[in-house]
Amino acid sequence: MNISRFYMPPLALMGPGSLKDAVKEIVTIGFKKVLIVTDADLVKIKLVDRLTDLLDENKIECVIYDGVHPNPTVNDVNEGLQVLHENACDLIISFGGGSPHDAAKGIALLATNGGDIRDYEGLNKSAQPQFPLICVNTTAGTASEMTIFSIITDEERHVKMALVDQHFTPLMGVNDPELMAAMPKSLTAATGMDALTHAVEAYVSTAATPITDACALKAIELIANYLKRAVDDGNDMEARDMMSYAEFMAGMAFNNASLGYVHAMAHQLGGMYDLPHGVCNAILLPHVQAYNSTEANDRLKDIAKAMGQDDAIKAIQQLSESIGIPAGLEQLGVKEEDFTTLATNALNDACSATNPVQGSIDDVIGIYRQAM
């Protein structure tokens, strides 16, 4: 019998107002100076002020690094690491969506293990636990606040590196839906479809377990019921809260069952064209599952049932269309002449290993073509 490992943070705080409880935990542990890793937009709209104000009230110093790009790069990690060292912080808090979280994980890992972040591409390459890290979510999608995954773009190779390391697990993940109300419709839609992709890929994964199955199916059900509501009205706190639970459960599923060709292929699109990850996932998801149906048809029937439909692939397409996701990759500027490079790199991506159907470069090219 195979041994299953189940990774998640020691503490996860969920629900409206949970950011305040997170700062109380920071005080209790005794951290004194925090590096906040975020992006310039969240600083500009003053959402980061909600965190810094609470830290100030509790006499905890903070320094902000807001240079993280939408697809975080090797340079983002290096710059953030320099700020950490220069200011002698004893805790990192990433504030935002998957991009700040992934960059912060890279910073935290290098802070204790040294070297270059490229050294850690692949599975469990680090020797030491990372620097203390707490992740505060402002979107409901990536689940990077609780996973062992970090996706960093190597800007020299134009490749998104999948780093999968047990030492990436944060000390705490925080999902306060009050922080998510300010997110625009397009971002809510893209991140929600990212969460759906996590759940679907985990459910059809060759590494799925009864625990990951339960998490994945409940996440799919919640997303089917609440994503469109969250997109239509960002102040719908019930929808925001339920999407927070959905993305976290989807994270619990894929954090331990891994993913598949959707993510392997989407990573390449992001690396080559700097495209939004959730949108790429949403476009690819039905086409990859159609390809997987020869081996995963029974599981796709379960997914359809969780979405309240008879056909999982149609249900996914209908949900995408209803929230304004583009219909095909051609609308994003993807070029057919790049398919061979994209497909080759996708098959080398760590996420491809647990796809239920293992195909050739020509098979993956065919999926890209179908998704155009």
PyMOL commands that set and color helices and strands:
alter all, ss='L'
color gray80, all
select helices_A, chain A and resi 18-29+40-44+49-57+74-87+98-113+117-120+166-168+177-179+185-204+210-232+237-257+261-273+277-306+312-322+329-332+336-348+350-354+361-370
alter helices_A, ss='H'
color red, helices_A
select strands_A, chain A and resi 11-14+33-37+61-65+91-96+122-123+133-137+149-154+159-164+172-175
alter strands_A, ss='S'
color yellow, strands_A
deselect
rebuild
show_as cartoon
